[in-house]
Amino acid sequence: MTTVDRDQVKRMIDEDAAMLIEVLDADRFEEFHLPGALNVPLSGDFDNDIQDVVPDKHEPVVVYCQDEKCDASPQAARRMEQLGYDRVYDYGPGKVDWKKAGLPVEA
């Protein structure tokens, strides 16, 4: 797992260079999320769900959660690596950091 910052995530979004996966529960996802992000909650059947959503284990994937206090995205990244994903990026500061920077979100 590689950690990435806001600028790196923004560049990946702008270049359509990675899938974005929010690992919070659906109600938190629906409040707001990064543009184009998909929701695969860590609390569900994550191992099976992530393989359905991201079948290519070589595709770059950015996982994120709420903020730096949230440990769901590092957990998700580690589980993905255990499943054989080799290009997993953790945006640790999460969607709160993104929104505070004034970047666009979807609701």
ZADO-1210 file (C-alpha; in nm, 4 decimals, padded with zeros to 6 digits):
<atoms>
<atom x="00.0000" y="00.0000" z="00.0000" code="MET" pos="1"/>
<atom x="00.1196" y="00.3447" z="-00.0881" code="THR" pos="2"/>
<atom x="-00.0160" y="00.6531" z="00.0824" code="THR" pos="3"/>
<atom x="-00.1137" y="00.9490" z="-00.1352" code="VAL" pos="4"/>
<atom x="-00.1978" y="01.3093" z="-00.0602" code="ASP" pos="5"/>
<atom x="-00.4739" y="01.5339" z="-00.1914" code="ARG" pos="6"/>
<atom x="-00.2704" y="01.6654" z="-00.4863" code="ASP" pos="7"/>
<atom x="-00.1868" y="01.3142" z="-00.6013" code="GLN" pos="8"/>
<atom x="-00.5509" y="01.2054" z="-00.5752" code="VAL" pos="9"/>
<atom x="-00.6647" y="01.5151" z="-00.7652" code="LYS" pos="10"/>
<atom x="-00.4151" y="01.4379" z="-01.0412" code="ARG" pos="11"/>
<atom x="-00.5371" y="01.0774" z="-01.0597" code="MET" pos="12"/>
<atom x="-00.8976" y="01.1984" z="-01.0879" code="ILE" pos="13"/>
<atom x="-00.8099" y="01.4603" z="-01.3514" code="ASP" pos="14"/>
<atom x="-00.6207" y="01.2015" z="-01.5566" code="GLU" pos="15"/>
<atom x="-00.8779" y="00.9251" z="-01.4977" code="ASP" pos="16"/>
<atom x="-00.5834" y="00.7196" z="-01.3752" code="ALA" pos="17"/>
<atom x="-00.7381" y="00.5283" z="-01.0831" code="ALA" pos="18"/>
<atom x="-01.0650" y="00.4017" z="-00.9433" code="MET" pos="19"/>
<atom x="-01.1825" y="00.5761" z="-00.6263" code="LEU" pos="20"/>
<atom x="-01.3357" y="00.3610" z="-00.3558" code="ILE" pos="21"/>
<atom x="-01.4913" y="00.5006" z="-00.0389" code="GLU" pos="22"/>
<atom x="-01.4947" y="00.2321" z="00.2297" code="VAL" pos="23"/>
<atom x="-01.7428" y="00.3971" z="00.4687" code="LEU" pos="24"/>
<atom x="-02.1005" y="00.2768" z="00.5107" code="ASP" pos="25"/>
<atom x="-02.3585" y="00.3794" z="00.2514" code="ALA" pos="26"/>
<atom x="-02.5185" y="00.6507" z="00.4650" code="ASP" pos="27"/>
<atom x="-02.1829" y="00.8277" z="00.5103" code="ARG" pos="28"/>
<atom x="-02.1109" y="00.7847" z="00.1375" code="PHE" pos="29"/>
<atom x="-02.4439" y="00.9420" z="00.0466" code="GLU" pos="30"/>
<atom x="-02.3713" y="01.2513" z="00.2599" code="GLU" pos="31"/>
<atom x="-02.0908" y="01.3383" z="00.0175" code="PHE" pos="32"/>
<atom x="-01.8061" y="01.1649" z="-00.1611" code="HIS" pos="33"/>
<atom x="-01.5232" y="01.2353" z="-00.4031" code="LEU" pos="34"/>
<atom x="-01.6266" y="01.2774" z="-00.7681" code="PRO" pos="35"/>
<atom x="-01.6749" y="00.9435" z="-00.9402" code="GLY" pos="36"/>
<atom x="-01.6121" y="00.7381" z="-00.6263" code="ALA" pos="37"/>
<atom x="-01.7797" y="00.4029" z="-00.5746" code="LEU" pos="38"/>
<atom x="-01.8896" y="00.2742" z="-00.2365" code="ASN" pos="39"/>
<atom x="-01.7567" y="-00.0587" z="-00.1071" code="VAL" pos="40"/>
<atom x="-01.8096" y="-00.0541" z="00.2711" code="PRO" pos="41"/>
<atom x="-01.5445" y="-00.2215" z="00.4798" code="LEU" pos="42"/>
<atom x="-01.8208" y="-00.3275" z="00.7197" code="SER" pos="43"/>
<atom x="-01.9886" y="-00.5469" z="00.4568" code="GLY" pos="44"/>
<atom x="-01.8528" y="-00.8484" z="00.2697" code="ASP" pos="45"/>
<atom x="-01.5585" y="-00.6377" z="00.1593" code="PHE" pos="46"/>
<atom x="-01.3409" y="-00.9151" z="00.0165" code="ASP" pos="47"/>
<atom x="-01.6094" y="-01.0337" z="-00.2257" code="ASN" pos="48"/>
<atom x="-01.7571" y="-00.6908" z="-00.2948" code="ASP" pos="49"/>
<atom x="-01.4248" y="-00.5315" z="-00.3883" code="ILE" pos="50"/>
<atom x="-01.3481" y="-00.8146" z="-00.6310" code="GLN" pos="51"/>
<atom x="-01.6877" y="-00.7600" z="-00.7978" code="ASP" pos="52"/>
<atom x="-01.6318" y="-00.3834" z="-00.8273" code="VAL" pos="53"/>
<atom x="-01.2611" y="-00.4034" z="-00.9205" code="VAL" pos="54"/>
<atom x="-01.2037" y="-00.7358" z="-01.0976" code="PRO" pos="55"/>
<atom x="-00.8646" y="-00.6309" z="-01.2417" code="ASP" pos="56"/>
<atom x="-00.6122" y="-00.6674" z="-00.9606" code="LYS" pos="57"/>
<atom x="-00.3593" y="-00.4585" z="-01.1546" code="HIS" pos="58"/>
<atom x="-00.5871" y="-00.1544" z="-01.1866" code="GLU" pos="59"/>
<atom x="-00.4818" y="00.1435" z="-00.9718" code="PRO" pos="60"/>
<atom x="-00.7270" y="00.1945" z="-00.6858" code="VAL" pos="61"/>
<atom x="-00.7420" y="00.4789" z="-00.4333" code="VAL" pos="62"/>
<atom x="-00.9243" y="00.3912" z="-00.1119" code="VAL" pos="63"/>
<atom x="-01.0316" y="00.6543" z="00.1376" code="TYR" pos="64"/>
<atom x="-01.2549" y="00.7101" z="00.4366" code="CYS" pos="65"/>
<atom x="-01.3528" y="01.0057" z="00.6569" code="GLN" pos="66"/>
<atom x="-01.0277" y="01.1574" z="00.7859" code="ASP" pos="67"/>
<atom x="-00.6885" y="01.0744" z="00.9356" code="GLU" pos="68"/>
<atom x="-00.8527" y="00.9355" z="01.2517" code="LYS" pos="69"/>
<atom x="-01.0468" y="00.6814" z="01.0454" code="CYS" pos="70"/>
<atom x="-00.8608" y="00.3520" z="01.0081" code="ASP" pos="71"/>
<atom x="-01.0978" y="00.1939" z="00.7541" code="ALA" pos="72"/>
<atom x="-00.9003" y="00.2879" z="00.4430" code="SER" pos="73"/>
<atom x="-00.5658" y="00.1463" z="00.5626" code="PRO" pos="74"/>
<atom x="-00.7497" y="-00.1713" z="00.6669" code="GLN" pos="75"/>
<atom x="-00.9162" y="-00.1915" z="00.3254" code="ALA" pos="76"/>
<atom x="-00.5851" y="-00.1340" z="00.1475" code="ALA" pos="77"/>
<atom x="-00.4170" y="-00.4126" z="00.3450" code="ARG" pos="78"/>
<atom x="-00.7044" y="-00.6514" z="00.2716" code="ARG" pos="79"/>
<atom x="-00.6869" y="-00.5678" z="-00.0972" code="MET" pos="80"/>
<atom x="-00.3144" y="-00.6419" z="-00.1011" code="GLU" pos="81"/>
<atom x="-00.3844" y="-00.9763" z="00.0696" code="GLN" pos="82"/>
<atom x="-00.6302" y="-01.0469" z="-00.2141" code="LEU" pos="83"/>
<atom x="-00.3566" y="-00.9823" z="-00.4699" code="GLY" pos="84"/>
<atom x="-00.4149" y="-00.6175" z="-00.5695" code="TYR" pos="85"/>
<atom x="-00.0809" y="-00.4605" z="-00.6503" code="ASP" pos="86"/>
<atom x="-00.1632" y="-00.0919" z="-00.7098" code="ARG" pos="87"/>
<atom x="-00.3524" y="00.0191" z="-00.3984" code="VAL" pos="88"/>
<atom x="-00.3238" y="00.3762" z="-00.2724" code="TYR" pos="89"/>
<atom x="-00.4540" y="00.5026" z="00.0614" code="ASP" pos="90"/>
<atom x="-00.5714" y="00.8635" z="00.0807" code="TYR" pos="91"/>
<atom x="-00.5453" y="00.8842" z="00.4589" code="GLY" pos="92"/>
<atom x="-00.6695" y="01.2417" z="00.5134" code="PRO" pos="93"/>
<atom x="-00.9906" y="01.1319" z="00.3411" code="GLY" pos="94"/>
<atom x="-01.2956" y="01.3147" z="00.2222" code="LYS" pos="95"/>
<atom x="-01.2926" y="01.5751" z="00.5006" code="VAL" pos="96"/>
<atom x="-00.9517" y="01.6962" z="00.3811" code="ASP" pos="97"/>
<atom x="-01.0791" y="01.7034" z="00.0223" code="TRP" pos="98"/>
<atom x="-01.3882" y="01.9064" z="00.1099" code="LYS" pos="99"/>
<atom x="-01.1976" y="02.1496" z="00.3375" code="LYS" pos="100"/>
<atom x="-00.9713" y="02.2280" z="00.0417" code="ALA" pos="101"/>
<atom x="-01.2780" y="02.3443" z="-00.1513" code="GLY" pos="102"/>
<atom x="-01.2568" y="02.0663" z="-00.4068" code="LEU" pos="103"/>
<atom x="-01.5770" y="01.9349" z="-00.5651" code="PRO" pos="104"/>
<atom x="-01.7770" y="01.6581" z="-00.4022" code="VAL" pos="105"/>
<atom x="-02.0850" y="01.4648" z="-00.5020" code="GLU" pos="106"/>
<atom x="-02.3859" y="01.3940" z="-00.2833" code="ALA" pos="107"/>
</atoms>
